[in-house]
Amino acid sequence: MKTLYRRAAKRLHPDLAPDDVERVHRERKMAEVNEAYEACDRDRLEALLLAAGESLVKVRGGDADAVMEWLRSAERSVQGRLRVVQAHLALLKSHTMHELGESIERAEKRGLDPLGIMANRLRAQITERRQELYIGQRLQPESSMAEAFLRQRQQRLGGGIAASH
């Protein structure tokens, strides 16, 4: 028991924590180690050591059953982590940004430059809006030219005829 307790203290001692979050975690685990030692609960001490990453061979000895149990435990842990990674991957693949990236890659494989096309369209729209702004600033608000300008702009943007005052 004493050897298990010392091994657990070495592995889980809060003073060995690299940061405050880990320190808090280790303090809780160390309290569990102390409780298990005081209660002479060998199984609990072994479980805490194994959960902390200690080798099953070091915790329970070198027999084949212990190694097999450690391997099973490690496999369950890896399988659980794999399920989490697969779930995250599925979420990422269903995200609209992933779909956009894939459609861009497909277009590029066909020899297209979809991002270049989008950039050119944006530049053309910016130029058009600047021209509209320039013209709009020079028209008298109550003039028929201003109303005609607004009507044409609304029609170009798909909004129909602008309401007059």
ZADO-993869 format. One line per 3 residues: number of its first residue (from 0); their letters; for each residue x, y, z of N, C-alpha, C. Coordinates in nm, 2 decimals, padded with zeros to 4 digits. Example, Ala and Ser with C-alpha at 12.3 -4.5 7.8 and 13.67 -1.06 7.14 Angstrom:
0 = AS = 01.32:-00.57:00.78:01.23:-00.45:00.78:01.32:-00.33:00.78; 01.28:-00.22:00.71:01.37:-00.11:00.71:01.29:00.00:00.79
// end
This chain:
0 = MKT = 00.08:-00.12:00.00:00.00:00.00:00.00:00.09:00.13:00.00; 00.19:00.12:00.08:00.27:00.24:00.10:00.34:00.27:-00.04; 00.39:00.17:-00.11:00.45:00.19:-00.24:00.36:00.25:-00.34
3 = LYR = 00.23:00.20:-00.34:00.13:00.25:-00.43:00.10:00.40:-00.39; 00.09:00.43:-00.26:00.07:00.56:-00.22:00.18:00.66:-00.26; 00.30:00.62:-00.25:00.42:00.70:-00.28:00.42:00.72:-00.44
6 = RAA = 00.39:00.61:-00.51:00.39:00.63:-00.66:00.28:00.72:-00.70; 00.16:00.71:-00.64:00.05:00.80:-00.67:00.09:00.95:-00.63; 00.15:00.97:-00.52:00.19:01.10:-00.48:00.29:01.16:-00.58
9 = KRL = 00.39:01.08:-00.62:00.49:01.13:-00.72:00.42:01.17:-00.85; 00.33:01.09:-00.89:00.26:01.11:-01.02:00.16:01.23:-01.02; 00.09:01.24:-00.90:-00.02:01.34:-00.90:00.00:01.46:-00.81
12 = HPD = 00.12:01.48:-00.75:00.14:01.59:-00.66:00.12:01.72:-00.73; 00.04:01.81:-00.66:00.00:01.94:-00.72:00.13:02.03:-00.75; 00.23:02.01:-00.67:00.35:02.09:-00.69:00.42:02.07:-00.83
15 = LAP = 00.39:01.95:-00.89:00.44:01.92:-01.02:00.36:01.96:-01.14; 00.25:02.03:-01.11:00.16:02.08:-01.22:00.22:02.19:-01.30; 00.20:02.19:-01.43:00.26:02.29:-01.52:00.18:02.42:-01.52
18 = DDV = 00.05:02.42:-01.48:-00.03:02.54:-01.47:-00.13:02.53:-01.37; -00.21:02.64:-01.35:-00.31:02.65:-01.24:-00.42:02.55:-01.26; -00.46:02.53:-01.38:-00.58:02.44:-01.41:-00.54:02.30:-01.37
21 = ERV = -00.42:02.26:-01.41:-00.37:02.13:-01.38:-00.34:02.11:-01.23; -00.30:02.22:-01.16:-00.28:02.22:-01.02:-00.41:02.18:-00.95; -00.52:02.25:-00.99:-00.65:02.23:-00.92:-00.69:02.08:-00.94
24 = HRE = -00.67:02.03:-01.07:-00.71:01.89:-01.10:-00.62:01.80:-01.01; -00.50:01.82:-01.00:-00.41:01.74:-00.92:-00.44:01.74:-00.77; -00.48:01.86:-00.72:-00.52:01.87:-00.58:-00.64:01.78:-00.55
27 = RKM = -00.74:01.78:-00.64:-00.86:01.69:-00.62:-00.81:01.55:-00.63; -00.73:01.51:-00.72:-00.68:01.37:-00.73:-00.60:01.33:-00.61; -00.52:01.42:-00.56:-00.43:01.39:-00.45:-00.52:01.37:-00.32
30 = AEV = -00.63:01.45:-00.31:-00.72:01.43:-00.20:-00.79:01.29:-00.21; -00.82:01.24:-00.33:-00.87:01.11:-00.35:-00.77:01.00:-00.31; -00.64:01.03:-00.35:-00.53:00.93:-00.32:-00.52:00.92:-00.16
33 = NEA = -00.52:01.04:-00.09:-00.51:01.03:00.05:-00.63:00.96:00.12; -00.75:00.98:00.06:-00.87:00.91:00.12:-00.85:00.76:00.09; -00.81:00.72:-00.02:-00.80:00.58:-00.06:-00.69:00.51:00.03
36 = YEA = -00.58:00.59:00.06:-00.47:00.53:00.14:-00.52:00.52:00.29; -00.59:00.62:00.34:-00.64:00.61:00.47:-00.74:00.50:00.49; -00.82:00.47:00.39:-00.92:00.36:00.39:-00.86:00.23:00.35
39 = CDR = -00.73:00.22:00.32:-00.66:00.10:00.28:-00.73:00.04:00.16; -00.77:00.13:00.07:-00.84:00.09:-00.06:-00.74:00.07:-00.17; -00.69:-00.05:-00.18:-00.58:-00.08:-00.28:-00.64:-00.06:-00.42
42 = DRL = -00.76:-00.11:-00.45:-00.82:-00.10:-00.58:-00.84:00.04:-00.62; -00.88:00.13:-00.53:-00.90:00.27:-00.56:-00.76:00.34:-00.60; -00.66:00.31:-00.52:-00.53:00.36:-00.54:-00.48:00.31:-00.68
45 = EAL = -00.50:00.19:-00.71:-00.45:00.13:-00.84:-00.53:00.20:-00.95; -00.66:00.22:-00.94:-00.74:00.29:-01.04:-00.70:00.43:-01.06; -00.66:00.50:-00.95:-00.62:00.64:-00.96:-00.48:00.65:-01.04
48 = LLA = -00.40:00.55:-01.01:-00.27:00.55:-01.07:-00.28:00.52:-01.22; -00.36:00.42:-01.25:-00.39:00.39:-01.39:-00.45:00.50:-01.47; -00.55:00.57:-01.41:-00.61:00.68:-01.47:-00.51:00.80:-01.49
51 = AGE = -00.41:00.80:-01.41:-00.31:00.91:-01.42:-00.20:00.87:-01.53; -00.21:00.75:-01.58:-00.12:00.71:-01.69:-00.01:00.62:-01.65; -00.02:00.57:-01.52:00.09:00.48:-01.47:00.07:00.35:-01.55
54 = SLV = 00.18:00.28:-01.57:00.18:00.15:-01.64:00.11:00.05:-01.55; 00.03:-00.04:-01.61:-00.03:-00.14:-01.53:00.07:-00.24:-01.47; 00.18:-00.26:-01.55:00.28:-00.35:-01.50:00.34:-00.29:-01.37
57 = KVR = 00.36:-00.16:-01.36:00.41:-00.09:-01.24:00.31:-00.10:-01.13; 00.18:-00.09:-01.16:00.08:-00.08:-01.06:00.05:-00.22:-01.00; 00.03:-00.32:-01.09:-00.01:-00.45:-01.04:00.09:-00.56:-01.06
60 = GGD = 00.20:-00.53:-01.11:00.30:-00.63:-01.13:00.31:-00.67:-01.27; 00.40:-00.77:-01.30:00.44:-00.80:-01.44:00.36:-00.92:-01.50; 00.26:-00.96:-01.44:00.19:-01.08:-01.50:00.12:-01.05:-01.63
63 = ADA = 00.09:-01.15:-01.70:00.03:-01.14:-01.84:-00.11:-01.08:-01.82; -00.18:-01.13:-01.72:-00.32:-01.08:-01.70:-00.32:-00.93:-01.68; -00.23:-00.88:-01.60:-00.22:-00.74:-01.57:-00.19:-00.66:-01.70
66 = VME = -00.10:-00.71:-01.78:-00.07:-00.65:-01.91:-00.19:-00.64:-02.00; -00.26:-00.76:-02.00:-00.37:-00.77:-02.09:-00.48:-00.67:-02.04; -00.50:-00.66:-01.91:-00.60:-00.56:-01.86:-00.56:-00.42:-01.89
69 = WLR = -00.43:-00.39:-01.88:-00.38:-00.25:-01.92:-00.41:-00.22:-02.07; -00.38:-00.32:-02.15:-00.40:-00.31:-02.29:-00.55:-00.28:-02.32; -00.64:-00.36:-02.26:-00.78:-00.34:-02.28:-00.82:-00.20:-02.24
72 = SAE = -00.77:-00.16:-02.12:-00.80:-00.02:-02.07:-00.75:00.08:-02.17; -00.63:00.07:-02.22:-00.57:00.16:-02.32:-00.66:00.16:-02.44; -00.70:00.04:-02.49:-00.78:00.03:-02.61:-00.91:00.10:-02.60
75 = RSV = -00.98:00.08:-02.48:-01.10:00.15:-02.46:-01.09:00.30:-02.46; -00.98:00.35:-02.40:-00.95:00.49:-02.40:-00.93:00.54:-02.54; -00.85:00.47:-02.62:-00.82:00.51:-02.75:-00.95:00.51:-02.84
78 = QGR = -01.03:00.41:-02.82:-01.15:00.39:-02.90:-01.25:00.51:-02.86; -01.25:00.55:-02.73:-01.34:00.66:-02.69:-01.29:00.79:-02.76; -01.16:00.81:-02.75:-01.10:00.93:-02.81:-01.13:00.93:-02.96
81 = LRV = -01.12:00.82:-03.03:-01.14:00.81:-03.17:-01.29:00.84:-03.20; -01.38:00.80:-03.12:-01.52:00.84:-03.14:-01.54:00.99:-03.13; -01.47:01.05:-03.04:-01.48:01.19:-03.02:-01.43:01.26:-03.15
84 = VQA = -01.31:01.22:-03.19:-01.25:01.28:-03.31:-01.34:01.26:-03.43; -01.40:01.14:-03.45:-01.49:01.12:-03.56:-01.61:01.21:-03.56; -01.66:01.23:-03.44:-01.78:01.32:-03.42:-01.74:01.46:-03.46
87 = HLA = -01.63:01.51:-03.41:-01.58:01.64:-03.45:-01.56:01.65:-03.60; -01.50:01.55:-03.66:-01.48:01.55:-03.80:-01.61:01.56:-03.88; -01.71:01.49:-03.84:-01.84:01.49:-03.90:-01.90:01.63:-03.89
90 = LLK = -01.89:01.69:-03.77:-01.94:01.83:-03.76:-01.87:01.93:-03.85; -01.73:01.92:-03.86:-01.66:02.01:-03.94:-01.70:01.99:-04.09; -01.72:01.86:-04.13:-01.75:01.84:-04.27:-01.89:01.89:-04.30
93 = SHT = -01.98:01.90:-04.21:-02.11:01.95:-04.23:-02.12:02.10:-04.23; -02.02:02.16:-04.19:-02.02:02.31:-04.18:-02.02:02.37:-04.32; -02.08:02.48:-04.33:-02.10:02.55:-04.46:-01.96:02.59:-04.52
96 = MHE = -01.87:02.63:-04.43:-01.73:02.67:-04.48:-01.66:02.55:-04.54; -01.68:02.43:-04.49:-01.62:02.31:-04.55:-01.68:02.29:-04.69; -01.82:02.30:-04.70:-01.88:02.29:-04.83:-01.83:02.39:-04.93
99 = LGE = -01.82:02.51:-04.88:-01.77:02.62:-04.97:-01.63:02.58:-05.02; -01.54:02.54:-04.93:-01.40:02.50:-04.96:-01.40:02.39:-05.07; -01.49:02.29:-05.05:-01.49:02.18:-05.14:-01.54:02.23:-05.28
102 = SIE = -01.64:02.31:-05.28:-01.69:02.36:-05.41:-01.58:02.45:-05.48; -01.51:02.52:-05.41:-01.40:02.60:-05.47:-01.29:02.50:-05.52; -01.26:02.40:-05.45:-01.16:02.30:-05.50:-01.21:02.23:-05.63
105 = RAE = -01.34:02.20:-05.63:-01.39:02.13:-05.75:-01.38:02.23:-05.87; -01.42:02.35:-05.85:-01.41:02.45:-05.96:-01.27:02.47:-06.00; -01.17:02.48:-05.91:-01.03:02.49:-05.95:-00.98:02.37:-06.03
108 = KRG = -01.03:02.25:-05.99:-00.99:02.13:-06.07:-01.04:02.14:-06.21; -01.15:02.21:-06.23:-01.20:02.23:-06.37:-01.13:02.34:-06.44; -01.03:02.40:-06.38:-00.96:02.51:-06.44:-01.02:02.65:-06.42
111 = LDP = -01.12:02.66:-06.33:-01.18:02.79:-06.30:-01.11:02.86:-06.18; -01.13:02.99:-06.17:-01.07:03.06:-06.05:-01.19:03.13:-05.98; -01.27:03.05:-05.90:-01.39:03.11:-05.84:-01.36:03.23:-05.75
114 = LGI = -01.25:03.23:-05.68:-01.22:03.34:-05.59:-01.19:03.46:-05.67; -01.11:03.44:-05.78:-01.08:03.55:-05.87:-01.21:03.61:-05.93; -01.30:03.53:-05.97:-01.43:03.57:-06.03:-01.50:03.66:-05.93
117 = MAN = -01.51:03.60:-05.80:-01.58:03.68:-05.70:-01.51:03.81:-05.67; -01.38:03.81:-05.67:-01.31:03.94:-05.65:-01.34:04.04:-05.76; -01.34:03.99:-05.88:-01.37:04.08:-05.99:-01.51:04.14:-05.99
120 = RLR = -01.60:04.05:-05.95:-01.74:04.10:-05.93:-01.75:04.20:-05.82; -01.68:04.18:-05.71:-01.69:04.28:-05.60:-01.62:04.41:-05.65; -01.51:04.40:-05.72:-01.45:04.53:-05.77:-01.54:04.60:-05.86
123 = AQI = -01.61:04.53:-05.95:-01.71:04.60:-06.04:-01.82:04.66:-05.96; -01.87:04.59:-05.85:-01.98:04.65:-05.77:-01.94:04.77:-05.69; -01.81:04.76:-05.65:-01.76:04.88:-05.57:-01.75:05.00:-05.67
126 = TER = -01.70:04.98:-05.79:-01.68:05.08:-05.88:-01.82:05.14:-05.92; -01.92:05.06:-05.93:-02.06:05.10:-05.97:-02.11:05.18:-05.85; -02.10:05.13:-05.72:-02.15:05.21:-05.61:-02.08:05.34:-05.59
129 = RQE = -01.95:05.35:-05.62:-01.88:05.48:-05.62:-01.93:05.58:-05.72; -01.96:05.52:-05.84:-02.02:05.61:-05.94:-02.16:05.66:-05.90; -02.24:05.57:-05.84:-02.37:05.61:-05.80:-02.36:05.72:-05.69
132 = LYI = -02.26:05.70:-05.60:-02.24:05.80:-05.49:-02.20:05.93:-05.55; -02.11:05.93:-05.64:-02.06:06.05:-05.71:-02.18:06.12:-05.77; -02.26:06.05:-05.85:-02.37:06.11:-05.92:-02.47:06.16:-05.82
135 = GQR = -02.51:06.08:-05.72:-02.61:06.11:-05.62:-02.57:06.24:-05.54; -02.44:06.26:-05.52:-02.40:06.38:-05.44:-02.42:06.50:-05.52; -02.42:06.49:-05.65:-02.43:06.61:-05.74:-02.57:06.65:-05.79
138 = LQP = -02.66:06.56:-05.76:-02.80:06.59:-05.80:-02.87:06.66:-05.69; -02.97:06.75:-05.74:-03.05:06.82:-05.64:-03.16:06.72:-05.59; -03.18:06.71:-05.46:-03.27:06.61:-05.41:-03.41:06.61:-05.46
141 = ESS = -03.46:06.72:-05.50:-03.60:06.73:-05.54:-03.61:06.73:-05.70; -03.51:06.71:-05.77:-03.51:06.72:-05.91:-03.56:06.59:-05.97; -03.62:06.60:-06.09:-03.67:06.48:-06.17:-03.55:06.39:-06.20
144 = MAE = -03.43:06.45:-06.22:-03.31:06.36:-06.25:-03.28:06.27:-06.13; -03.29:06.33:-06.01:-03.27:06.25:-05.89:-03.37:06.13:-05.88; -03.50:06.16:-05.91:-03.60:06.06:-05.90:-03.57:05.95:-06.01
147 = AFL = -03.54:05.99:-06.13:-03.51:05.90:-06.23:-03.38:05.81:-06.20; -03.28:05.88:-06.14:-03.16:05.81:-06.10:-03.20:05.70:-05.99; -03.28:05.74:-05.90:-03.31:05.64:-05.79:-03.40:05.53:-05.85
150 = RQR = -03.49:05.56:-05.94:-03.57:05.45:-06.00:-03.48:05.35:-06.08; -03.39:05.41:-06.16:-03.30:05.32:-06.23:-03.21:05.24:-06.14; -03.17:05.29:-06.03:-03.08:05.22:-05.94:-03.16:05.11:-05.87
153 = QQR = -03.29:05.14:-05.83:-03.37:05.03:-05.77:-03.40:04.92:-05.87; -03.42:04.95:-05.99:-03.45:04.85:-06.09:-03.32:04.76:-06.12; -03.21:04.82:-06.12:-03.08:04.75:-06.14:-03.06:04.66:-06.02
156 = LGG = -03.10:04.70:-05.90:-03.07:04.62:-05.78:-03.19:04.52:-05.76; -03.29:04.53:-05.84:-03.40:04.43:-05.83:-03.51:04.47:-05.73; -03.51:04.60:-05.69:-03.61:04.64:-05.59:-03.73:04.71:-05.64
159 = GIA = -03.74:04.71:-05.77:-03.86:04.78:-05.83:-03.84:04.93:-05.83; -03.95:05.01:-05.83:-03.95:05.15:-05.84:-03.94:05.21:-05.70; -03.85:05.31:-05.68:-03.84:05.37:-05.55:-03.96:05.45:-05.52
162 = ASH = -04.01:05.45:-05.40:-04.12:05.53:-05.36:-04.08:05.68:-05.36; -04.17:05.76:-05.42:-04.14:05.90:-05.42:-04.21:05.97:-05.29; -04.16:06.09:-05.26:-04.21:06.15:-05.14:-04.35:06.19:-05.15
// end
